[in-house]
Amino acid sequence: MSDVSSALGVRLYPDLVERGGLAPALAETAARHQLDIGQVTAPQQGRARFTCAELSSEQGVVCVGLGSQARYFMIDVRVSGQVQARGDATDLVQVAQVADAWRGGATLAELTERFVFMEAVKRHPVAQAG
């Protein structure tokens, strides 16, 4: 079994195994659907090089990971390193559409309105010790 097969699990992600991992599959999907997601990067080492992808834009970063027990894509939208929105998509096209909208300048509110599977992360202020 190849590294990519064992990292991804052939049963859940046969299409990603065939394409060499999440990052190349996401780039190919976006190109096929004429979506602008920019450059897709992945870690250089270990299992994560097949199971994670990052898409950077001026607004922030879209990080994508894979579900391990069922087939789904976990999406985090980060601004200055902080997760601002997250969601789970079942289709790689949906992931590319989120990244395209974010890269195109959509606000967090527009992102969560347009993509029902995305939700804003609520921040609770930390009480200051006085």
DSSP file (Angstrom, degrees, kcal/mol; ACC not computed):
  #  RESIDUE AA STRUCTURE BP1 BP2  ACC     N-H-->O    O-->H-N    N-H-->O    O-->H-N    TCO  KAPPA ALPHA  PHI   PSI    X-CA   Y-CA   Z-CA
    1    1 A M              0   0    0      0, 0.0     2,-0.0     0, 0.0     0, 0.0   0.000 360.0 360.0 360.0 134.1    0.0    0.0    0.0
    2    2 A S     >  -     0   0    0      1,-0.1     4,-2.3     4,-0.0     5,-0.2  -0.248 360.0-108.5 -73.7 164.3    1.4    3.4   -0.9
    3    3 A D  H  > S+     0   0    0      1,-0.2     4,-2.3     2,-0.2     5,-0.2   0.908 121.1  49.6 -57.4 -44.0    1.9    6.3    1.6
    4    4 A V  H  > S+     0   0    0      1,-0.2     4,-2.1     2,-0.2     5,-0.3   0.884 109.9  51.2 -66.6 -37.6   -1.0    8.2    0.1
    5    5 A S  H  > S+     0   0    0      1,-0.2     4,-2.3     2,-0.2     5,-0.4   0.921 113.4  43.4 -64.9 -44.4   -3.3    5.2    0.3
    6    6 A S  H  < S+     0   0    0     -4,-2.3    -2,-0.2     1,-0.2    -1,-0.2   0.854 114.9  50.0 -72.3 -33.0   -2.5    4.5    3.9
    7    7 A A  H  < S+     0   0    0     -4,-2.3    -2,-0.2    -5,-0.2    -1,-0.2   0.898 122.1  30.6 -70.1 -40.4   -2.7    8.2    4.9
    8    8 A L  H  < S-     0   0    0     -4,-2.1    -2,-0.2    -5,-0.2     4,-0.2   0.809 103.4-120.8 -91.6 -33.0   -6.1    8.8    3.2
    9    9 A G     X  -     0   0    0     -4,-2.3     4,-2.4    -5,-0.3     3,-0.4   0.709   9.9-132.8  84.9 104.7   -7.9    5.5    3.4
   10   10 A V  T  4 S+     0   0    0     -5,-0.4     7,-0.1     1,-0.2     5,-0.1   0.821 102.2  59.5 -59.6 -33.8   -8.8    4.1    0.0
   11   11 A R  T  4 S+     0   0    0      1,-0.2    -1,-0.2     2,-0.2    -2,-0.1   0.906 115.7  30.5 -65.6 -42.8  -12.4    3.3    1.2
   12   12 A L  T  4 S+     0   0    0     -3,-0.4    -2,-0.2     1,-0.2    -1,-0.2   0.841 134.2  24.4 -85.4 -35.1  -13.3    7.0    2.1
   13   13 A Y     X  +     0   0    0     -4,-2.4     4,-2.1     1,-0.1     3,-0.4  -0.357  63.1 146.3-131.6  53.3  -11.2    8.9   -0.4
   14   14 A P  H  > S+     0   0    0      0, 0.0     4,-2.1     0, 0.0    -1,-0.1   0.861  78.7  54.4 -61.1 -33.4  -10.3    6.8   -3.5
   15   15 A D  H  > S+     0   0    0      1,-0.2     4,-1.2     2,-0.2     6,-0.1   0.851 108.8  47.7 -68.5 -34.1  -10.5    9.9   -5.7
   16   16 A L  H  >>S+     0   0    0     -3,-0.4     5,-2.9     2,-0.2     4,-0.7   0.861 109.5  52.9 -75.0 -35.3   -7.9   11.7   -3.5
   17   17 A V  H ><5S+     0   0    0     -4,-2.1     3,-1.0     1,-0.2    -2,-0.2   0.936 108.2  51.9 -60.5 -45.6   -5.6    8.7   -3.5
   18   18 A E  H 3<5S+     0   0    0     -4,-2.1    -1,-0.2     1,-0.2    -2,-0.2   0.825 112.7  44.8 -60.9 -33.2   -5.8    8.7   -7.3
   19   19 A R  H 3<5S-     0   0    0     -4,-1.2    -1,-0.2    -5,-0.1    -2,-0.2   0.453 120.1-104.3 -94.0  -2.0   -4.8   12.4   -7.4
   20   20 A G  T <<5S-     0   0    0     -3,-1.0    -3,-0.2    -4,-0.7     2,-0.2   0.632  76.6 -38.4  92.1  13.5   -2.0   12.2   -4.9
   21   21 A G  S  ><S-     0   0    0     -5,-2.9     4,-1.6     1,-0.2    30,-0.2  -0.641  78.9 -60.0 127.8 177.3   -3.7   13.8   -1.9
   22   22 A L  H  > S+     0   0    0     28,-2.8     4,-2.8    -2,-0.2     5,-0.2   0.919 121.2  54.3 -65.0 -48.0   -6.1   16.5   -0.8
   23   23 A A  H  > S+     0   0    0     29,-0.5     4,-2.3    26,-0.3     5,-0.2   0.936 112.3  41.4 -59.2 -51.4   -4.1   19.5   -2.1
   24   24 A P  H  > S+     0   0    0      0, 0.0     4,-2.3     0, 0.0    -1,-0.2   0.882 115.6  51.6 -65.1 -34.1   -3.7   18.4   -5.7
   25   25 A A  H  X S+     0   0    0     -4,-1.6     4,-2.4     2,-0.2    -2,-0.2   0.898 110.7  48.4 -66.6 -39.7   -7.3   17.1   -5.8
   26   26 A L  H  X S+     0   0    0     -4,-2.8     4,-2.4     2,-0.2     5,-0.2   0.916 111.8  48.8 -66.7 -43.3   -8.5   20.5   -4.5
   27   27 A A  H  X S+     0   0    0     -4,-2.3     4,-2.2    -5,-0.2    -2,-0.2   0.913 113.4  47.6 -61.5 -43.0   -6.5   22.4   -7.1
   28   28 A E  H  X S+     0   0    0     -4,-2.3     4,-2.4     2,-0.2    -2,-0.2   0.900 111.5  50.3 -65.9 -41.7   -7.7   20.1   -9.9
   29   29 A T  H  X S+     0   0    0     -4,-2.4     4,-1.6     2,-0.2    -2,-0.2   0.922 110.9  49.0 -62.4 -45.4  -11.4   20.5   -8.8
   30   30 A A  H  <>S+     0   0    0     -4,-2.4     5,-2.9     1,-0.2     4,-0.2   0.920 112.1  48.4 -61.8 -44.5  -11.1   24.3   -8.6
   31   31 A A  H ><5S+     0   0    0     -4,-2.2     3,-1.3     1,-0.2    -1,-0.2   0.913 109.4  52.7 -62.5 -42.6   -9.6   24.4  -12.1
   32   32 A R  H 3<5S+     0   0    0     -4,-2.4    -1,-0.2     1,-0.3    -2,-0.2   0.825 115.6  40.5 -63.2 -31.3  -12.2   22.1  -13.5
   33   33 A H  T 3<5S-     0   0    0     -4,-1.6    -1,-0.3    -3,-0.2    -2,-0.2   0.244 113.4-116.9-102.0  11.4  -15.0   24.4  -12.1
   34   34 A Q  T < 5 +     0   0    0     -3,-1.3     2,-0.4    -4,-0.2    -3,-0.2   0.895  61.7 151.6  54.9  47.2  -13.2   27.6  -13.1
   35   35 A L      < -     0   0    0     -5,-2.9     2,-1.0    -6,-0.1    -1,-0.2  -0.894  44.8-134.1-108.5 138.4  -12.8   28.7   -9.4
   36   36 A D        +     0   0    0     -2,-0.4    67,-0.2     1,-0.2    68,-0.1  -0.786  42.4 149.6 -95.2 100.1  -10.0   31.0   -8.3
   37   37 A I        -     0   0    0     -2,-1.0    -1,-0.2     1,-0.3    19,-0.1   0.373  44.9-139.5-109.1   2.0   -8.5   29.5   -5.1
   38   38 A G        -     0   0    0     -3,-0.1     2,-0.3    17,-0.1    -1,-0.3  -0.299  56.5 -13.0  72.1-160.4   -5.0   30.6   -5.6
   39   39 A Q        -     0   0    0     17,-0.2    17,-0.7     1,-0.0     2,-0.5  -0.598  64.2-146.3 -80.0 133.7   -2.0   28.4   -4.8
   40   40 A V  E     -A   55   0A   0     -2,-0.3     2,-0.3    15,-0.1    15,-0.2  -0.877  20.2-173.6-100.8 125.7   -2.8   25.3   -2.7
   41   41 A T  E     -A   54   0A   0     13,-2.6    13,-2.6    -2,-0.5     3,-0.0  -0.802   8.5-172.8-117.5 161.4   -0.1   24.3   -0.3
   42   42 A A        -     0   0    0     -2,-0.3     7,-0.2    11,-0.2    11,-0.1  -0.969  39.8 -82.4-144.4 156.2    0.3   21.3    2.0
   43   43 A P        -     0   0    0      0, 0.0     9,-0.1     0, 0.0    11,-0.0  -0.233  35.6-134.1 -56.4 152.9    2.8   20.3    4.7
   44   44 A Q  S    S+     0   0    0      4,-0.0     2,-0.3    -3,-0.0     5,-0.0   0.740  78.3  44.6 -83.0 -24.0    6.0   18.8    3.3
   45   45 A Q  S    S+     0   0    0      4,-0.0     4,-0.5     3,-0.0     3,-0.2  -0.781  92.6   5.2-124.1 161.0    6.3   15.9    5.7
   46   46 A G  S >  S-     0   0    0     -2,-0.3     3,-1.4     1,-0.2     4,-0.2   0.075 102.3 -41.9  68.9-174.0    4.2   13.1    7.2
   47   47 A R  T >> S+     0   0    0      1,-0.3     3,-2.1     2,-0.2     4,-1.1   0.806 125.0  71.4 -59.3 -33.9    0.7   12.0    6.8
   48   48 A A  H 3> S+     0   0    0      1,-0.3     4,-1.9    -3,-0.2    -1,-0.3   0.730  80.6  73.6 -60.7 -23.0   -0.6   15.7    6.7
   49   49 A R  H <4 S+     0   0    0     -3,-1.4   -26,-0.3    -4,-0.5    -1,-0.3   0.745 109.2  32.7 -64.6 -19.0    1.0   16.2    3.2
   50   50 A F  H <4 S+     0   0    0     -3,-2.1   -28,-2.8    -4,-0.2    -1,-0.2   0.667 124.8  42.3-102.2 -23.8   -1.9   14.1    1.9
   51   51 A T  H  < S+     0   0    0     -4,-1.1    15,-0.5   -30,-0.2     2,-0.3   0.458 105.8  58.9-109.8  -2.8   -4.7   15.0    4.3
   52   52 A C  E  <  - B   0  65A   0     -4,-1.9   -29,-0.5    13,-0.2     2,-0.3  -0.931  51.7-179.8-129.0 151.8   -4.3   18.8    4.7
   53   53 A A  E     - B   0  64A   0     11,-1.9    11,-2.9    -2,-0.3     2,-0.4  -0.991   8.5-159.9-147.4 146.2   -4.4   21.8    2.4
   54   54 A E  E     -AB  41  63A   0    -13,-2.6   -13,-2.6    -2,-0.3     2,-0.5  -0.985   2.3-168.2-128.7 141.3   -4.1   25.6    2.9
   55   55 A L  E     -AB  40  62A   0      7,-2.2     7,-2.6    -2,-0.4     2,-0.3  -0.975  14.7-157.8-129.1 114.9   -5.2   28.4    0.6
   56   56 A S  E     + B   0  61A   0    -17,-0.7     2,-0.3    -2,-0.5   -17,-0.2  -0.686  17.8 162.7 -98.1 146.6   -3.9   31.8    1.4
   57   57 A S        -     0   0    0      3,-2.2     3,-0.4    -2,-0.3    46,-0.1  -0.893  55.0 -92.8-145.2 175.9   -5.4   35.2    0.4
   58   58 A E  S    S+     0   0    0     -2,-0.3     3,-0.1     1,-0.2    45,-0.1   0.801 125.0  52.5 -62.6 -27.9   -5.1   38.8    1.5
   59   59 A Q  S    S-     0   0    0      1,-0.3     2,-0.3    43,-0.2    -1,-0.2   0.781 123.7 -81.4 -79.2 -27.9   -8.1   38.2    3.8
   60   60 A G        -     0   0    0     -3,-0.4    -3,-2.2    19,-0.1     2,-0.4  -0.987  56.3 -51.6 154.6-159.6   -6.6   35.2    5.6
   61   61 A V  E     -BC  56  78A   0     17,-2.3    17,-3.4    -2,-0.3     2,-0.6  -0.910  26.4-150.4-121.2 139.6   -6.2   31.4    5.2
   62   62 A V  E     -BC  55  77A   0     -7,-2.6    -7,-2.2    -2,-0.4     2,-0.4  -0.955  20.4-165.3-104.7 118.8   -8.6   28.6    4.4
   63   63 A C  E     -BC  54  76A   0     13,-3.0    13,-2.7    -2,-0.6     2,-0.4  -0.887   3.1-166.8-107.1 135.5   -7.4   25.4    6.0
   64   64 A V  E     +BC  53  75A   0    -11,-2.9   -11,-1.9    -2,-0.4     2,-0.3  -0.974  10.4 169.9-127.0 135.0   -8.9   22.1    4.9
   65   65 A G  E     -BC  52  74A   0      9,-2.2     9,-2.3    -2,-0.4     2,-0.4  -0.819  29.0-108.8-132.7 174.9   -8.7   18.7    6.6
   66   66 A L  E     - C   0  73A   0    -15,-0.5     7,-0.2    -2,-0.3     2,-0.2  -0.841  22.3-118.8-111.7 143.4  -10.3   15.3    6.1
   67   67 A G        -     0   0    0      5,-2.6     5,-0.2    -2,-0.4    21,-0.0  -0.512  20.4-156.1 -69.4 146.5  -12.8   13.4    8.3
   68   68 A S  S    S+     0   0    0     -2,-0.2    -1,-0.1     3,-0.1     3,-0.1   0.738  85.9  35.5-101.1 -25.0  -11.3   10.1    9.5
   69   69 A Q  S    S+     0   0    0      1,-0.2     2,-0.3   -57,-0.0    -1,-0.1   0.671 128.3  18.0-101.4 -20.9  -14.5    8.0   10.2
   70   70 A A  S    S-     0   0    0      2,-0.1     2,-0.8   -58,-0.0    -1,-0.2  -0.942  92.0 -90.1-144.2 162.3  -16.7    9.4    7.4
   71   71 A R  S    S+     0   0    0     -2,-0.3     2,-0.3    -3,-0.1    -3,-0.1  -0.678  71.0 117.5 -82.9 109.1  -16.1   11.2    4.1
   72   72 A Y        -     0   0    0     -2,-0.8    -5,-2.6    -5,-0.2     2,-0.5  -0.968  55.7-122.0-161.3 163.6  -16.2   15.0    4.7
   73   73 A F  E     -CD  66  89A   0     16,-3.4    16,-2.7    -2,-0.3     2,-0.5  -0.951  18.9-146.2-115.7 122.9  -14.0   18.0    4.5
   74   74 A M  E     -CD  65  88A   0     -9,-2.3    -9,-2.2    -2,-0.5     2,-0.5  -0.782  17.9-163.6 -91.0 124.9  -13.3   20.2    7.5
   75   75 A I  E     -CD  64  87A   0     12,-3.5    12,-2.1    -2,-0.5     2,-0.4  -0.937  10.9-177.3-116.2 127.4  -12.9   23.9    6.6
   76   76 A D  E     -CD  63  86A   0    -13,-2.7   -13,-3.0    -2,-0.5     2,-0.6  -0.991  12.5-156.2-119.0 130.8  -11.4   26.6    8.9
   77   77 A V  E     -CD  62  85A   0      8,-3.1     7,-3.4    -2,-0.4     8,-1.3  -0.939  20.5-167.9-104.2 118.4  -11.3   30.2    7.8
   78   78 A R  E     -CD  61  83A   0    -17,-3.4   -17,-2.3    -2,-0.6     2,-0.5  -0.887  16.7-171.7-115.8 137.8   -8.5   31.9    9.7
   79   79 A V  E >  S- D   0  82A   0      3,-2.5     3,-2.1    -2,-0.4   -19,-0.1  -0.996  82.7 -11.6-124.3 124.3   -7.7   35.6   10.1
   80   80 A S  T 3  S-     0   0    0     -2,-0.5    -1,-0.1     1,-0.3     3,-0.1   0.873 130.7 -55.4  51.8  40.0   -4.4   36.5   11.8
   81   81 A G  T 3  S+     0   0    0      1,-0.2     2,-0.4    -3,-0.0    -1,-0.3   0.345 115.0 114.5  80.8  -7.1   -4.1   32.9   12.9
   82   82 A Q  E <  S-D   79   0A   0     -3,-2.1    -3,-2.5     1,-0.0     2,-0.4  -0.830  71.4-119.3-101.3 132.6   -7.5   32.9   14.6
   83   83 A V  E     +D   78   0A   0     -2,-0.4    -5,-0.3    -5,-0.2     3,-0.1  -0.560  35.9 170.7 -68.6 122.4  -10.4   30.7   13.4
   84   84 A Q  E     +     0   0A   0     -7,-3.4    37,-2.8    -2,-0.4     2,-0.3   0.672  65.3   9.0-105.4 -27.0  -13.2   33.0   12.4
   85   85 A A  E     +DE  77 120A   0     -8,-1.3    -8,-3.1    35,-0.3    -1,-0.4  -0.989  64.3 179.8-151.8 152.2  -15.5   30.5   10.7
   86   86 A R  E     +DE  76 119A   0     33,-2.5    33,-2.5    -2,-0.3     2,-0.3  -0.987   7.6 153.2-151.6 160.9  -15.7   26.8   10.2
   87   87 A G  E     -DE  75 118A   0    -12,-2.1   -12,-3.5    -2,-0.3     2,-0.4  -0.981  35.1-113.2-173.7 171.5  -17.8   24.1    8.7
   88   88 A D  E     -D   74   0A   0     29,-0.8     2,-0.3    -2,-0.3   -14,-0.2  -0.985  26.7-170.1-122.4 128.9  -17.9   20.6    7.2
   89   89 A A  E     -D   73   0A   0    -16,-2.7   -16,-3.4    -2,-0.4     3,-0.0  -0.877  18.4-155.5-116.3 151.0  -18.6   20.0    3.5
   90   90 A T  S    S+     0   0    0     -2,-0.3     2,-0.4   -18,-0.2    -1,-0.1   0.544  79.0  58.1 -99.4  -8.9  -19.3   16.7    1.8
   91   91 A D  S >> S-     0   0    0    -18,-0.1     4,-1.3     1,-0.1     3,-0.6  -0.976  71.2-140.9-128.1 134.2  -18.2   17.7   -1.7
   92   92 A L  H 3> S+     0   0    0     -2,-0.4     4,-2.1     1,-0.2     5,-0.2   0.785 104.0  62.8 -63.4 -27.5  -14.8   19.0   -2.7
   93   93 A V  H 3> S+     0   0    0      1,-0.2     4,-2.3     2,-0.2    -1,-0.2   0.898 100.1  53.6 -63.2 -39.7  -16.5   21.5   -5.1
   94   94 A Q  H <> S+     0   0    0     -3,-0.6     4,-2.1     2,-0.2    -1,-0.2   0.895 107.1  51.3 -61.2 -40.2  -18.1   23.1   -2.0
   95   95 A V  H  X S+     0   0    0     -4,-1.3     4,-2.3     1,-0.2    -1,-0.2   0.933 110.8  47.9 -61.9 -46.3  -14.6   23.5   -0.5
   96   96 A A  H  X S+     0   0    0     -4,-2.1     4,-2.5     1,-0.2    -2,-0.2   0.869 109.6  53.6 -63.5 -37.0  -13.3   25.2   -3.6
   97   97 A Q  H  X S+     0   0    0     -4,-2.3     4,-2.4     2,-0.2    -1,-0.2   0.892 108.6  49.0 -65.7 -39.7  -16.4   27.5   -3.8
   98   98 A V  H  X S+     0   0    0     -4,-2.1     4,-2.6     2,-0.2     5,-0.2   0.945 113.6  46.5 -62.6 -48.1  -15.8   28.6   -0.2
   99   99 A A  H  X S+     0   0    0     -4,-2.3     4,-2.6     1,-0.2    -2,-0.2   0.884 112.4  50.6 -63.0 -39.3  -12.1   29.3   -0.9
  100  100 A D  H  X S+     0   0    0     -4,-2.5     4,-1.8     2,-0.2    -1,-0.2   0.918 112.2  46.6 -64.2 -44.7  -13.0   31.1   -4.2
  101  101 A A  H  <>S+     0   0    0     -4,-2.4     5,-2.5     2,-0.2     4,-0.3   0.919 114.4  47.4 -64.5 -43.9  -15.6   33.4   -2.4
  102  102 A W  H ><5S+     0   0    0     -4,-2.6     3,-1.4     1,-0.2    -2,-0.2   0.926 113.4  47.4 -63.5 -45.8  -13.2   34.1    0.4
  103  103 A R  H 3<5S+     0   0    0     -4,-2.6    -1,-0.2     1,-0.3    -2,-0.2   0.823 107.1  59.5 -64.5 -30.8  -10.4   34.9   -2.0
  104  104 A G  T 3<5S-     0   0    0     -4,-1.8    -1,-0.3    -5,-0.2    -2,-0.2   0.473 127.8 -94.5 -78.8  -2.5  -12.8   37.1   -4.0
  105  105 A G  T < 5 +     0   0    0     -3,-1.4    -3,-0.2    -4,-0.3    -2,-0.1   0.536  65.6 160.3 105.5   7.4  -13.4   39.3   -1.0
  106  106 A A      < -     0   0    0     -5,-2.5    -1,-0.2    -6,-0.2     2,-0.1  -0.349  37.2-126.2 -60.7 141.3  -16.5   37.8    0.6
  107  107 A T     >  -     0   0    0      1,-0.1     4,-2.5     4,-0.0     5,-0.2  -0.345  25.2-104.7 -78.7 168.7  -17.0   38.9    4.3
  108  108 A L  H  > S+     0   0    0      1,-0.2     4,-2.5     2,-0.2     5,-0.2   0.903 124.0  52.1 -60.5 -40.4  -17.4   36.3    7.0
  109  109 A A  H  > S+     0   0    0      1,-0.2     4,-1.7     2,-0.2    -1,-0.2   0.915 110.8  46.7 -62.6 -43.0  -21.1   37.2    7.2
  110  110 A E  H  > S+     0   0    0      2,-0.2     4,-2.7     1,-0.2     5,-0.3   0.891 111.5  52.5 -65.6 -38.6  -21.5   36.7    3.4
  111  111 A L  H  X S+     0   0    0     -4,-2.5     4,-2.4     1,-0.2     7,-0.2   0.934 112.3  43.4 -62.9 -47.1  -19.6   33.4    3.6
  112  112 A T  H  < S+     0   0    0     -4,-2.5    -1,-0.2     1,-0.2     6,-0.2   0.768 115.9  49.3 -73.7 -24.2  -21.8   32.0    6.3
  113  113 A E  H  < S+     0   0    0     -4,-1.7    -2,-0.2    -5,-0.2    -1,-0.2   0.903 115.6  41.6 -76.6 -43.1  -24.9   33.3    4.6
  114  114 A R  H  < S+     0   0    0     -4,-2.7     2,-0.7     1,-0.2    -2,-0.2   0.867 118.0  46.4 -73.2 -37.3  -24.0   31.8    1.2
  115  115 A F    ><  -     0   0    0     -4,-2.4     3,-2.3    -5,-0.3    -1,-0.2  -0.879  68.7-166.2-113.2 101.7  -22.7   28.5    2.5
  116  116 A V  T 3  S+     0   0    0     -2,-0.7    -1,-0.1     1,-0.3    -4,-0.1   0.698  86.0  62.3 -63.6 -20.2  -25.1   27.1    5.0
  117  117 A F  T 3  S+     0   0    0     -3,-0.1   -29,-0.8   -30,-0.1     2,-0.3   0.526  92.0  81.3 -82.9  -5.1  -22.6   24.5    6.2
  118  118 A M  E <   -E   87   0A   0     -3,-2.3     2,-0.3    -7,-0.2   -31,-0.2  -0.797  59.4-176.3 -99.6 143.2  -20.3   27.3    7.4
  119  119 A E  E     -E   86   0A   0    -33,-2.5   -33,-2.5    -2,-0.3     2,-0.1  -0.997  28.7-110.2-139.4 146.4  -20.7   29.1   10.7
  120  120 A A  E     -E   85   0A   0     -2,-0.3     2,-0.6   -35,-0.2   -35,-0.3  -0.434  34.4-119.5 -69.1 144.5  -19.0   32.0   12.4
  121  121 A V        -     0   0    0    -37,-2.8     2,-0.4    -2,-0.1    -1,-0.1  -0.781  26.5-133.3 -88.1 122.7  -16.9   31.1   15.5
  122  122 A K        -     0   0    0     -2,-0.6     2,-0.5     1,-0.0   -37,-0.0  -0.598  15.8-152.2 -78.7 131.5  -18.3   32.9   18.5
  123  123 A R        -     0   0    0     -2,-0.4   -39,-0.0   -39,-0.0    -1,-0.0  -0.899   2.4-155.4-104.9 130.9  -15.6   34.6   20.6
  124  124 A H        -     0   0    0     -2,-0.5    -2,-0.0     0, 0.0     2,-0.0  -0.921  24.5-118.0-105.7 125.7  -16.3   35.0   24.3
  125  125 A P        -     0   0    0      0, 0.0     2,-0.5     0, 0.0     3,-0.0  -0.327  26.3-121.8 -62.8 142.2  -14.4   37.8   26.0
  126  126 A V        -     0   0    0      1,-0.1     2,-0.2    -2,-0.0     0, 0.0  -0.722  28.8-114.9 -85.7 129.9  -12.0   36.7   28.7
  127  127 A A        -     0   0    0     -2,-0.5     2,-0.4     1,-0.1    -1,-0.1  -0.439  27.8-127.3 -66.6 133.0  -12.8   38.3   32.0
  128  128 A Q        -     0   0    0     -2,-0.2     2,-0.3     1,-0.0    -1,-0.1  -0.691  18.1-124.6 -84.1 128.7  -10.0   40.6   33.2
  129  129 A A              0   0    0     -2,-0.4    -1,-0.0     1,-0.2     0, 0.0  -0.560 360.0 360.0 -70.8 131.9   -8.7   39.9   36.7
  130  130 A G              0   0    0     -2,-0.3    -1,-0.2     0, 0.0    -2,-0.0   0.405 360.0 360.0-119.9 360.0   -9.0   43.1   38.7
